[in-house]
Amino acid sequence: MAYRLGVDVGGTFTDLLLVHDESGSMHRVKTPSTPVDPSEGVLTGIKRIVETAGTEIADIRNILHGTTVATNAVLESKGARVGLLTTVGFKQILHLARSQTPGPLAGWIIMIKPDPPASLADTREVVERMDARGETVVPVEAGQAESVIRDLVESGVETLTIAFINSYISARHEEEVAAIVERLYPGFPVTVSSHVLPEFREYERALTACMNSYVRPRVSSYVEHLQSELKAIGATADVNILRSDAGLMTTREAARNPIYGVLSGPSGGVAGGLYVARLAGFENVLTFDMGGTSTDVSLSLGGQPSIGRETTISHFRLRVPSVDVHTVGAGGGSIAHVPELTKALRVGPQSAGAEPGPAAYGKGGIEPTVTDANVVVGHLPPRLLGGEMELDVDAARVAVQTIADAMGLASVEEAAEGILAIVNENMAGALRVVSVQRGHDPRDFALVAYGGAGPMHANAVAKIMGSFPVIVPPAPGLLCALGDIVADFRDEFARTYIRVLGEADPADVSEILEGLGARAQEWLEGEGIDPAARSISYVADMRYRGQGYEIPVALDPGKVRADGLAQLDERFNQLHEQLYGFRMHETRSEIVNLRAVGFGAAPKPELPQGELSGADASGAVVDTHEIVFAGEHHTTEIYDRAKLQPGARFKGPAIVTEFDSTTVVLPGFEAEVDRYFNILIRPSE
């Protein structure tokens, strides 16, 4: 017997999904996260899920893991002390940075500039220089390099970053200095910028490499500790970490270049949501993941996730490939408050987290949260996790009453509905960022809802956006763990090639792409990917000449060699017009970077299916409650999701309960169950 295990660590819960390779049978467990040491929650969950499945830990063949360790290290400013080696004359590179400041109007006045990951005191200049063609202008002065390396290491830095000017075109000088570090201090952690990001723009390359060094010791320690603890309890499985672009990487790569997994958690949800949606027959989807602390949204078009070249963590814009996820501080634990100055209700971004959590959790929390508001209006039943967790309704009402008192409202229900209305608008705003602001009409997309709180708010958010149907997969609170299981191995290989299209030689472009493809093929072989499961795609990052940002455009080396680059120009113009509403007829387009993306397909689980039967869903009704919708009390049927069979239909208002989540169907909407046991919610005719 062989199993694969998906593990996703969230801010509030750690989710685990165990899938049997042959039968497709699934087992799921949800356990509280342990922020101080995330591996404790993981190990507790693994022990529980193995017991639930009636198997042994040694039977798990693969563990696919989405983790927020790197993200938290940045957000909490708990990374390593980083030493930076730069070319002479570029010591202030991280402090000069870019000129962008947050917000409109006076954002630059109120901005508090964040400290970069390597301080000026821990930055040293190395005598060397390379030109933009990769030719050595000033060779590395080995003796001087040794001196500054010793100075930094003996001063107490925990990691080193080497980021030289023009190293993107040739890593020769950086690798030479890295070899000196290894000779002087064997095993000392070093990040070579041209290995992490072989692209031009020295600031972004240096920042991304330094941030890799910043999180590296913490991630490396976590990975090593987790593997050691797994081995101690009898696990023999290979552990793979989810990347920010929804691909998989080995723990060896995760320990060396953890920056690739800085958005590991959210990307798993997108992968799982898209997998479920494609099976249900929808390729254009908005994913909506609402957890305890935040909400992550993303757009997938034509069955593929949107992959961005940049991502923002805290105040830093990093150049790493990642699923285009937009995050807002709106979750089940988001705290509602009424500022004394404005008397206007606010929700989030502060969160009650897992400890003490919402007041309804009975762990000592007293501040009103979104979860408490849902309890007050009846959208959330008083028992969660299949009866394992009993909610304190009275405590929730007491907490939300403070909002009613602060605003002079007549009832606690009115205050609760105000909290829900605001948080729904906040999440709809996030969806507008990834759809409307990217040139897409949200009415052309289905909405996949998951996370512990996503299905509870999805109908209301979809009503604002016009995105139907709402797709609620089985076990929506565990969809990120499913995303870990369905993710493929992925890595990118890039080269900067700045040419106006009219001056670019198609033979050169195809030759570079084929060379990058050969590197991708070599990587796939090194990972042991079966030849039948390998694939490589090619992309050119393009812009209008003089622009400061690029758009990725797919291309084929063979077609470029045979037909030239004219079609590439038209595809870029179409994409630019879609995203920004215009094309520049008199400005020439140019290639900036060429890249090959290697994919290694992993086996996909067979999700449970059933034959469509009758539309009668009355057999799944387990209770009726008086529940508040839009200020009115409605007698509402409560459904047990485990009893809903494919083909079943029912009208709102309705509440569907299950092990890890609750789905709300509003008045004026109806739901049906498809053959994959997804709940599809649409407006009533």
C-alpha positions as CSV (number, residue, x, y, z in Angstrom):
1,M,0.0,0.0,0.0
2,A,1.3,3.5,-0.9
3,Y,-0.1,6.8,0.0
4,R,0.6,10.4,-0.8
5,L,0.1,13.1,1.9
6,G,-0.6,16.8,1.3
7,V,0.2,19.1,4.2
8,D,-0.8,22.7,4.3
9,V,0.1,24.9,7.3
10,G,-2.1,27.9,7.7
11,G,-2.3,30.7,10.3
12,T,-5.0,28.9,12.3
13,F,-5.2,25.3,11.2
14,T,-2.8,22.7,9.7
15,D,-4.6,20.7,7.0
16,L,-3.7,17.1,5.9
17,L,-5.1,15.0,3.1
18,L,-4.0,11.4,2.6
19,V,-4.7,9.8,-0.8
20,H,-4.2,6.1,-1.6
21,D,-2.4,5.8,-5.0
22,E,-4.4,2.8,-6.3
23,S,-7.9,3.1,-4.8
24,G,-8.0,6.9,-4.6
25,S,-9.5,6.7,-1.1
26,M,-9.0,9.9,0.9
27,H,-8.6,10.6,4.6
28,R,-8.5,14.1,6.0
29,V,-7.5,15.7,9.3
30,K,-7.5,19.3,10.5
31,T,-5.4,20.2,13.6
32,P,-4.6,23.5,15.2
33,S,-1.4,25.2,13.9
34,T,1.5,25.7,16.3
35,P,3.1,29.0,15.2
36,V,6.1,28.8,17.5
37,D,7.2,25.5,15.9
38,P,5.0,24.6,12.8
39,S,6.4,21.1,12.7
40,E,4.6,20.2,15.9
41,G,1.2,20.7,14.3
42,V,2.4,18.8,11.2
43,L,3.7,15.8,13.2
44,T,0.5,15.8,15.3
45,G,-1.6,15.8,12.2
46,I,0.4,13.0,10.5
47,K,0.0,10.8,13.5
48,R,-3.7,11.4,13.6
49,I,-4.3,10.9,9.9
50,V,-2.3,7.6,9.8
51,E,-4.4,6.4,12.7
52,T,-7.6,7.5,11.0
53,A,-6.6,5.6,7.8
54,G,-5.6,2.5,9.7
55,T,-2.2,2.4,8.0
56,E,1.5,2.9,9.0
57,I,3.6,6.0,8.6
58,A,6.1,4.0,6.5
59,D,3.3,3.4,3.9
60,I,3.4,7.2,3.0
61,R,5.5,7.4,-0.2
62,N,5.4,11.2,-0.7
63,I,4.8,14.1,1.5
64,L,3.9,17.3,-0.4
65,H,4.1,20.3,1.9
66,G,3.0,23.9,1.6
67,T,4.6,26.1,4.3
68,T,4.6,29.7,5.5
69,V,7.9,29.5,7.3
70,A,9.7,31.8,4.8
71,T,6.7,34.2,4.6
72,N,6.5,34.5,8.4
73,A,10.2,35.1,8.7
74,V,9.8,38.2,6.5
75,L,6.6,39.4,8.0
76,E,7.8,39.0,11.6
77,S,11.3,40.4,10.8
78,K,12.9,37.2,12.3
79,G,15.3,36.4,9.6
80,A,19.1,35.9,9.7
81,R,21.8,38.6,9.9
82,V,22.9,38.9,6.2
83,G,26.3,40.0,4.9
84,L,26.3,41.5,1.3
85,L,29.3,41.5,-1.1
86,T,28.9,44.0,-4.0
87,T,31.0,45.4,-6.7
88,V,33.1,48.5,-5.8
89,G,30.9,51.6,-6.1
90,F,27.6,49.8,-5.4
91,K,27.6,49.6,-1.6
92,Q,24.3,51.5,-1.3
93,I,22.4,49.4,-3.8
94,L,19.8,48.2,-1.3
95,H,19.3,51.6,0.2
96,L,19.0,53.5,-3.1
97,A,16.3,51.0,-4.0
98,R,13.4,52.3,-6.3
99,S,11.6,55.5,-6.1
100,Q,8.1,54.1,-5.7
101,T,6.2,55.0,-2.5
102,P,2.9,53.6,-1.2
103,G,-0.4,55.2,-1.7
104,P,-1.6,58.3,-3.6
105,L,-1.1,61.9,-2.7
106,A,1.1,62.2,0.4
107,G,2.2,58.6,0.6
108,W,5.8,59.5,0.4
109,I,5.4,61.8,3.4
110,I,4.1,59.2,5.8
111,M,6.1,56.3,4.5
112,I,8.5,54.7,7.0
113,K,11.2,53.2,4.8
114,P,11.8,49.5,5.8
115,D,15.3,48.3,6.7
116,P,16.7,46.2,3.9
117,P,17.6,42.6,4.7
118,A,21.4,43.5,4.7
119,S,22.4,46.6,6.5
120,L,25.0,49.0,5.3
121,A,27.3,48.0,8.2
122,D,27.2,44.4,6.9
123,T,27.9,45.4,3.3
124,R,31.4,45.2,1.7
125,E,32.7,46.0,-1.7
126,V,34.8,43.6,-3.7
127,V,37.3,44.7,-6.3
128,E,35.9,43.3,-9.6
129,R,34.0,44.5,-12.6
130,M,32.3,42.8,-15.6
131,D,30.7,44.6,-18.5
132,A,27.2,44.0,-20.0
133,R,28.6,41.5,-22.5
134,G,30.1,39.3,-19.8
135,E,33.6,40.4,-20.4
136,T,35.9,40.9,-17.5
137,V,36.9,44.5,-17.1
138,V,38.5,44.2,-13.6
139,P,39.3,40.6,-12.4
140,V,38.4,39.5,-8.9
141,E,41.2,40.6,-6.5
142,A,41.3,37.4,-4.5
143,G,43.3,38.8,-1.6
144,Q,41.0,41.7,-1.1
145,A,38.0,39.4,-1.4
146,E,39.4,37.1,1.3
147,S,39.9,40.1,3.6
148,V,36.3,41.4,3.4
149,I,34.8,37.9,3.6
150,R,36.8,37.3,6.8
151,D,35.7,40.7,8.2
152,L,32.0,40.0,7.6
153,V,32.0,36.4,8.9
154,E,34.0,37.2,12.0
155,S,31.7,40.2,12.7
156,G,28.9,37.7,13.2
157,V,26.8,37.6,10.0
158,E,24.9,34.3,9.6
159,T,24.7,34.2,5.8
160,L,26.4,35.8,2.9
161,T,25.0,37.2,-0.4
162,I,27.1,37.8,-3.5
163,A,25.5,40.3,-5.9
164,F,27.9,41.8,-8.5
165,I,27.0,44.2,-11.3
166,N,26.2,42.5,-14.6
167,S,26.5,39.0,-13.1
168,Y,23.2,38.1,-14.8
169,I,25.0,37.7,-18.1
170,S,27.9,35.7,-16.6
171,A,28.1,34.2,-13.1
172,R,31.9,33.8,-13.4
173,H,33.0,36.4,-10.8
174,E,30.3,35.6,-8.3
175,E,31.1,31.9,-8.5
176,E,34.8,32.7,-8.0
177,V,34.1,34.6,-4.8
178,A,31.7,31.9,-3.6
179,A,34.5,29.4,-4.0
180,I,36.7,31.6,-1.8
181,V,34.0,31.6,0.9
182,E,33.8,27.8,0.7
183,R,37.6,27.5,1.0
184,L,37.7,29.8,4.0
185,Y,34.5,28.6,5.8
186,P,33.4,25.2,4.5
187,G,29.6,24.9,4.5
188,F,28.9,28.5,5.3
189,P,25.5,29.5,3.7
190,V,26.1,31.6,0.6
191,T,23.5,32.9,-1.9
192,V,24.8,33.7,-5.4
193,S,22.5,36.3,-7.0
194,S,23.0,35.0,-10.6
195,H,21.9,31.5,-9.5
196,V,18.7,32.8,-7.8
197,L,17.8,35.4,-10.4
198,P,19.8,35.4,-13.7
199,E,18.1,38.6,-15.0
200,F,19.0,42.2,-15.3
201,R,18.1,45.0,-12.9
202,E,20.8,44.9,-10.2
203,Y,18.6,46.2,-7.4
204,E,15.9,43.5,-7.8
205,R,18.5,40.8,-8.2
206,A,20.4,41.9,-5.1
207,L,17.3,42.3,-3.0
208,T,15.9,38.9,-4.0
209,A,19.2,37.2,-3.3
210,C,19.5,39.0,0.1
211,M,16.0,38.0,1.0
212,N,16.9,34.4,0.1
213,S,19.8,34.6,2.6
214,Y,17.5,36.3,5.2
215,V,15.0,33.4,5.3
216,R,17.5,30.6,4.5
217,P,18.6,29.6,8.0
218,R,15.1,29.5,9.4
219,V,13.7,27.5,6.5
220,S,16.7,25.2,6.4
221,S,16.4,24.6,10.1
222,Y,12.7,23.9,9.8
223,V,13.1,21.4,6.9
224,E,16.0,19.6,8.6
225,H,14.1,19.4,11.9
226,L,10.9,18.2,10.2
227,Q,12.7,15.5,8.3
228,S,14.5,14.4,11.5
229,E,11.3,14.1,13.4
230,L,9.6,12.3,10.6
231,K,12.4,9.8,10.5
232,A,12.2,9.3,14.2
233,I,8.5,8.2,14.0
234,G,9.2,5.8,11.1
235,A,8.6,7.9,8.0
236,T,10.6,7.0,4.9
237,A,8.8,9.3,2.4
238,D,10.3,11.9,0.1
239,V,9.3,15.4,1.3
240,N,8.7,18.0,-1.4
241,I,8.0,21.7,-0.8
242,L,5.5,23.7,-2.8
243,R,6.9,26.7,-4.7
244,S,5.3,30.1,-5.0
245,D,4.4,29.3,-8.7
246,A,2.5,26.1,-7.6
247,G,5.3,23.8,-8.6
248,L,7.2,21.4,-6.4
249,M,10.8,21.4,-5.3
250,T,13.0,19.1,-3.3
251,T,13.8,19.9,0.3
252,R,17.4,20.3,-0.8
253,E,16.4,23.1,-3.1
254,A,14.1,24.5,-0.5
255,A,16.9,24.7,2.0
256,R,19.3,26.3,-0.6
257,N,16.8,28.7,-2.3
258,P,13.8,29.1,0.0
259,I,12.8,32.4,-1.6
260,Y,11.2,30.3,-4.4
261,G,8.6,29.1,-1.7
262,V,7.9,32.4,-0.1
263,L,4.2,32.2,-1.2
264,S,4.0,28.4,-0.9
265,G,0.8,28.3,1.1
266,P,-1.5,30.4,-1.2
267,S,-0.2,28.8,-4.4
268,G,-1.4,25.4,-3.1
269,G,-5.0,26.6,-2.9
270,V,-4.9,28.0,-6.4
271,A,-3.6,24.6,-7.7
272,G,-6.3,22.7,-5.9
273,G,-9.1,25.1,-6.8
274,L,-8.2,25.0,-10.5
275,Y,-8.0,21.2,-10.5
276,V,-11.4,20.9,-9.0
277,A,-12.9,23.6,-11.3
278,R,-11.5,21.9,-14.5
279,L,-13.1,18.6,-13.5
280,A,-16.4,20.5,-13.0
281,G,-16.1,21.9,-16.5
282,F,-14.9,25.5,-15.8
283,E,-11.5,26.7,-16.9
284,N,-11.9,30.4,-16.2
285,V,-12.1,30.8,-12.5
286,L,-11.5,33.1,-9.6
287,T,-10.2,31.3,-6.5
288,F,-11.3,32.6,-3.1
289,D,-9.5,31.3,-0.1
290,M,-10.7,32.7,3.2
291,G,-9.0,31.4,6.3
292,G,-8.7,32.5,9.8
293,T,-6.3,35.4,9.3
294,S,-6.5,36.5,5.7
295,T,-8.1,36.0,2.3
296,D,-6.2,35.1,-0.8
297,V,-7.7,35.5,-4.3
298,S,-6.4,34.7,-7.7
299,L,-7.5,34.5,-11.4
300,S,-7.0,31.5,-13.7
301,L,-7.7,31.8,-17.4
302,G,-8.0,28.9,-19.8
303,G,-7.2,26.3,-17.2
304,Q,-3.9,27.9,-16.2
305,P,-3.0,29.9,-13.2
306,S,-1.7,33.5,-13.7
307,I,2.0,33.5,-12.9
308,G,3.6,36.8,-12.1
309,R,7.3,37.8,-12.2
310,E,7.1,39.8,-9.0
311,T,5.5,39.4,-5.6
312,T,5.3,41.7,-2.6
313,I,6.1,40.5,0.9
314,S,5.8,43.1,3.6
315,H,7.4,46.2,2.0
316,F,9.6,44.3,-0.4
317,R,9.0,43.6,-4.1
318,L,10.8,40.4,-4.9
319,R,11.5,39.0,-8.4
320,V,10.4,35.4,-8.0
321,P,7.9,33.5,-10.2
322,S,4.7,33.1,-8.2
323,V,1.0,32.6,-8.7
324,D,-0.6,36.0,-9.0
325,V,-2.3,36.1,-5.6
326,H,-3.7,39.1,-3.9
327,T,-4.1,39.0,-0.1
328,V,-6.2,41.1,2.2
329,G,-6.4,41.0,6.0
330,A,-9.9,39.6,6.1
331,G,-10.4,36.2,7.7
332,G,-12.6,34.5,10.2
333,G,-10.4,35.8,13.0
334,S,-10.4,39.5,11.7
335,I,-11.2,41.8,14.6
336,A,-14.0,44.4,14.2
337,H,-13.5,47.7,15.9
338,V,-14.9,51.2,16.0
339,P,-12.2,53.9,16.2
340,E,-13.0,56.6,18.7
341,L,-12.2,59.4,16.3
342,T,-14.4,58.4,13.3
343,K,-17.0,56.1,15.0
344,A,-17.0,54.2,11.7
345,L,-16.9,50.4,11.8
346,R,-13.7,48.7,10.7
347,V,-12.9,45.0,10.2
348,G,-9.3,43.8,10.2
349,P,-6.5,43.6,9.3
350,Q,-5.8,42.7,13.0
351,S,-6.6,39.1,13.7
352,A,-7.3,37.1,16.8
353,G,-5.3,34.3,15.2
354,A,-5.4,30.8,16.6
355,E,-4.6,31.9,20.1
356,P,-6.7,33.2,21.7
357,G,-8.9,33.1,18.6
358,P,-12.5,34.4,18.3
359,A,-14.6,34.8,21.4
360,A,-16.8,31.9,20.2
361,Y,-13.8,29.5,20.4
362,G,-13.8,29.7,24.2
363,K,-10.0,30.1,24.5
364,G,-10.1,33.5,26.2
365,G,-10.7,35.8,23.2
366,I,-12.9,38.7,24.0
367,E,-12.7,40.9,20.9
368,P,-15.4,40.7,18.2
369,T,-14.4,38.9,15.1
370,V,-16.0,37.9,11.8
371,T,-16.5,34.3,13.1
372,D,-18.4,35.8,16.1
373,A,-20.6,37.8,13.8
374,N,-21.4,34.6,11.8
375,V,-22.3,32.8,15.0
376,V,-24.6,35.7,16.1
377,V,-26.6,35.7,12.9
378,G,-26.7,31.9,12.7
379,H,-24.6,31.4,9.6
380,L,-22.2,29.3,11.6
381,P,-23.6,26.4,13.6
382,P,-22.5,26.0,17.2
383,R,-20.5,22.8,16.5
384,L,-17.4,22.6,14.2
385,L,-15.0,19.9,13.0
386,G,-17.7,17.2,13.1
387,G,-18.6,17.9,16.7
388,E,-15.0,18.1,17.9
389,M,-15.2,21.8,18.6
390,E,-18.2,23.4,20.4
391,L,-18.7,27.2,19.9
392,D,-19.7,29.5,22.7
393,V,-22.6,31.4,21.3
394,D,-23.1,33.6,24.4
395,A,-19.5,34.7,24.3
396,A,-19.8,35.6,20.6
397,R,-22.9,37.7,21.4
398,V,-21.2,39.5,24.2
399,A,-18.2,40.3,22.0
400,V,-20.3,41.6,19.1
401,Q,-22.5,43.6,21.5
402,T,-19.5,45.9,22.1
403,I,-19.8,47.0,18.4
404,A,-23.5,47.6,18.8
405,D,-23.0,49.7,21.9
406,A,-20.1,51.7,20.3
407,M,-22.3,52.5,17.2
408,G,-25.6,52.9,19.0
409,L,-27.3,50.1,17.1
410,A,-30.6,48.6,18.2
411,S,-29.5,44.9,18.2
412,V,-26.5,42.7,18.3
413,E,-27.7,41.1,15.0
414,E,-27.5,44.5,13.3
415,A,-23.9,44.9,14.4
416,A,-23.1,41.4,13.2
417,E,-24.5,42.0,9.8
418,G,-22.6,45.2,9.5
419,I,-19.4,43.3,10.2
420,L,-20.2,40.8,7.6
421,A,-21.1,43.4,5.0
422,I,-17.8,45.2,5.4
423,V,-15.6,42.1,5.3
424,N,-17.5,40.9,2.1
425,E,-16.8,44.2,0.4
426,N,-13.2,44.0,1.4
427,M,-12.9,40.6,-0.2
428,A,-14.8,41.7,-3.3
429,G,-12.3,44.5,-3.6
430,A,-9.4,42.0,-3.6
431,L,-11.2,40.1,-6.4
432,R,-11.5,43.3,-8.4
433,V,-7.8,43.8,-8.2
434,V,-7.1,40.4,-9.9
435,S,-9.9,40.6,-12.4
436,V,-11.2,44.1,-13.4
437,Q,-7.8,45.8,-12.9
438,R,-6.2,43.0,-15.1
439,G,-8.7,43.6,-17.9
440,H,-11.1,40.8,-17.1
441,D,-14.8,40.9,-16.5
442,P,-15.5,38.9,-13.3
443,R,-18.9,37.9,-14.7
444,D,-17.1,35.6,-17.1
445,F,-15.6,33.6,-14.3
446,A,-16.8,31.0,-11.8
447,L,-15.8,31.5,-8.2
448,V,-14.1,28.6,-6.4
449,A,-14.6,28.9,-2.6
450,Y,-12.4,27.2,-0.1
451,G,-10.7,27.6,3.2
452,G,-12.5,27.2,6.5
453,A,-14.5,30.4,6.0
454,G,-14.6,30.8,2.2
455,P,-17.9,28.9,1.5
456,M,-19.7,30.8,4.2
457,H,-19.0,34.2,2.5
458,A,-18.7,33.1,-1.2
459,N,-22.4,33.5,-2.2
460,A,-22.4,37.1,-0.8
461,V,-19.1,38.0,-2.5
462,A,-20.2,36.4,-5.8
463,K,-23.4,38.4,-5.6
464,I,-21.3,41.6,-5.5
465,M,-19.0,40.4,-8.3
466,G,-21.5,38.6,-10.6
467,S,-19.2,35.6,-10.7
468,F,-21.3,32.4,-11.0
469,P,-21.5,29.6,-10.4
470,V,-19.9,29.5,-6.9
471,I,-18.1,26.1,-6.7
472,V,-17.7,24.7,-3.2
473,P,-15.6,21.5,-3.4
474,P,-15.9,18.7,-0.8
475,A,-13.7,19.4,2.2
476,P,-13.1,23.0,1.2
477,G,-11.1,23.7,4.3
478,L,-8.5,21.1,3.0
479,L,-8.3,22.2,-0.6
480,C,-4.8,23.7,-0.1
481,A,-3.6,20.3,0.9
482,L,-5.2,18.8,-2.2
483,G,-3.4,21.5,-4.2
484,D,-0.1,20.2,-2.7
485,I,-0.9,16.7,-4.0
486,V,-1.9,17.8,-7.6
487,A,1.0,20.2,-8.0
488,D,3.7,19.3,-10.6
489,F,7.4,19.7,-10.4
490,R,8.4,23.0,-11.9
491,D,11.5,25.1,-12.4
492,E,12.5,28.1,-14.6
493,F,15.7,28.9,-16.6
494,A,16.1,32.4,-17.9
495,R,18.5,34.6,-19.8
496,T,18.3,38.4,-20.3
497,Y,18.2,39.3,-24.1
498,I,17.3,42.9,-24.6
499,R,16.5,43.5,-28.3
500,V,13.9,45.5,-30.2
501,L,11.9,43.0,-32.2
502,G,12.9,44.5,-35.5
503,E,16.6,44.0,-34.6
504,A,16.3,40.6,-33.0
505,D,17.6,37.6,-35.0
506,P,15.1,34.8,-34.9
507,A,17.9,32.3,-35.2
508,D,19.6,33.8,-32.1
509,V,16.3,33.7,-30.2
510,S,15.5,30.1,-31.0
511,E,19.1,29.1,-30.2
512,I,18.9,30.7,-26.8
513,L,15.5,29.1,-26.1
514,E,16.8,25.7,-27.1
515,G,19.8,26.1,-24.8
516,L,17.5,27.0,-21.9
517,G,15.3,24.1,-22.8
518,A,18.3,21.8,-22.7
519,R,19.0,23.0,-19.1
520,A,15.3,22.4,-18.2
521,Q,15.6,18.9,-19.6
522,E,18.8,18.3,-17.7
523,W,17.0,19.4,-14.5
524,L,14.0,17.1,-15.2
525,E,16.4,14.2,-15.6
526,G,18.2,15.1,-12.4
527,E,14.9,15.1,-10.5
528,G,14.1,11.6,-11.8
529,I,11.0,12.6,-13.6
530,D,9.6,10.0,-16.0
531,P,10.3,11.0,-19.6
532,A,6.5,10.7,-20.4
533,A,5.7,13.2,-17.7
534,R,8.1,15.9,-18.8
535,S,7.2,19.0,-20.7
536,I,8.8,22.4,-21.4
537,S,7.2,25.7,-22.3
538,Y,8.9,28.9,-23.5
539,V,8.2,32.5,-22.7
540,A,9.5,35.9,-23.7
541,D,9.1,38.8,-21.3
542,M,8.2,41.8,-23.5
543,R,7.5,45.5,-23.2
544,Y,7.3,48.6,-25.3
545,R,10.7,50.2,-25.6
546,G,11.2,52.5,-22.6
547,Q,8.7,50.8,-20.3
548,G,9.7,49.6,-16.9
549,Y,7.6,46.5,-16.7
550,E,7.2,43.4,-18.9
551,I,4.4,41.0,-20.0
552,P,5.1,37.3,-20.5
553,V,4.3,36.1,-24.0
554,A,4.3,32.4,-24.9
555,L,6.4,31.3,-27.9
556,D,7.8,28.2,-29.7
557,P,11.5,28.0,-30.7
558,G,10.6,26.0,-33.8
559,K,8.1,28.5,-35.0
560,V,10.4,31.4,-34.3
561,R,13.1,29.7,-36.4
562,A,10.7,29.0,-39.2
563,D,8.4,32.0,-39.2
564,G,10.3,34.8,-37.4
565,L,9.0,37.1,-34.7
566,A,6.1,39.0,-36.3
567,Q,3.5,36.9,-34.6
568,L,5.2,37.5,-31.2
569,D,4.8,41.3,-31.7
570,E,1.0,41.0,-32.4
571,R,0.4,38.7,-29.4
572,F,2.2,41.1,-27.2
573,N,0.1,44.0,-28.5
574,Q,-3.1,42.1,-27.9
575,L,-2.1,41.2,-24.3
576,H,-1.0,44.8,-23.5
577,E,-4.4,46.1,-24.8
578,Q,-6.3,43.5,-22.7
579,L,-4.4,44.4,-19.6
580,Y,-4.1,48.2,-19.9
581,G,-6.8,49.1,-22.5
582,F,-4.4,50.4,-25.2
583,R,-1.6,49.6,-27.6
584,M,1.2,51.9,-28.7
585,H,1.3,51.9,-32.5
586,E,4.3,54.1,-32.9
587,T,6.5,52.6,-30.2
588,R,8.4,49.4,-31.0
589,S,8.1,46.4,-28.7
590,E,11.2,44.6,-27.4
591,I,12.2,41.3,-25.8
592,V,13.8,41.6,-22.3
593,N,14.1,38.1,-21.0
594,L,13.8,34.6,-22.6
595,R,12.9,31.7,-20.4
596,A,12.2,28.0,-20.5
597,V,9.9,26.4,-17.9
598,G,10.3,22.7,-17.1
599,F,7.3,20.7,-15.9
600,G,7.3,17.2,-14.3
601,A,3.8,16.0,-14.1
602,A,2.9,14.2,-10.8
603,P,0.2,11.5,-10.6
604,K,-3.2,13.1,-10.0
605,P,-5.7,11.6,-7.5
606,E,-9.0,10.3,-8.8
607,L,-11.6,12.4,-7.0
608,P,-14.8,10.6,-5.8
609,Q,-17.6,10.5,-8.4
610,G,-21.2,9.5,-8.3
611,E,-24.0,9.1,-10.7
612,L,-26.5,11.9,-11.0
613,S,-29.7,10.9,-9.2
614,G,-32.9,12.7,-8.2
615,A,-33.1,16.3,-7.4
616,D,-34.7,15.7,-4.0
617,A,-32.4,16.9,-1.2
618,S,-34.8,16.5,1.7
619,G,-33.1,13.4,3.0
620,A,-30.0,15.6,3.8
621,V,-32.0,18.0,6.0
622,V,-30.9,17.5,9.6
623,D,-32.4,20.6,11.3
624,T,-34.1,24.0,10.9
625,H,-33.0,27.3,12.5
626,E,-34.1,30.8,12.6
627,I,-31.3,32.6,10.8
628,V,-30.8,36.3,10.0
629,F,-30.4,37.4,6.3
630,A,-30.5,41.1,5.4
631,G,-32.2,42.1,8.6
632,E,-34.9,39.5,8.4
633,H,-35.3,36.2,10.3
634,H,-35.8,33.2,7.9
635,T,-36.7,29.6,8.8
636,T,-33.7,27.9,7.3
637,E,-33.0,24.3,6.6
638,I,-29.7,22.9,7.7
639,Y,-28.2,20.2,5.4
640,D,-25.6,17.5,6.2
641,R,-23.2,17.6,3.3
642,A,-22.3,13.9,3.7
643,K,-25.9,13.1,2.8
644,L,-26.1,15.3,-0.3
645,Q,-25.9,13.1,-3.4
646,P,-25.0,14.1,-7.0
647,G,-28.0,15.6,-8.7
648,A,-29.6,17.0,-5.5
649,R,-31.0,20.5,-5.7
650,F,-32.2,22.9,-3.0
651,K,-33.1,26.6,-2.7
652,G,-31.8,29.3,-0.4
653,P,-31.8,30.2,2.3
654,A,-29.9,27.1,3.4
655,I,-26.9,26.2,5.4
656,V,-24.7,23.2,4.5
657,T,-22.5,21.8,7.3
658,E,-19.6,19.5,7.0
659,F,-16.4,18.4,8.8
660,D,-14.3,21.5,8.1
661,S,-16.5,24.2,6.7
662,T,-20.0,25.7,6.4
663,T,-21.6,26.8,3.1
664,V,-24.3,29.5,3.1
665,V,-26.8,29.7,0.3
666,L,-28.6,33.1,0.4
667,P,-32.2,33.8,-0.3
668,G,-32.8,34.2,-4.0
669,F,-30.2,31.5,-4.9
670,E,-30.2,27.8,-5.5
671,A,-27.7,25.0,-5.2
672,E,-27.1,21.7,-7.0
673,V,-24.6,18.9,-6.4
674,D,-22.5,17.8,-9.5
675,R,-21.1,14.3,-10.0
676,Y,-17.9,15.2,-8.2
677,F,-19.9,16.2,-5.2
678,N,-19.2,19.9,-5.7
679,I,-21.9,22.3,-4.6
680,L,-22.7,24.8,-7.4
681,I,-24.6,27.9,-6.4
682,R,-26.4,30.1,-8.9
683,P,-29.1,32.8,-8.8
684,S,-32.6,31.4,-8.9
685,E,-34.3,31.8,-12.2
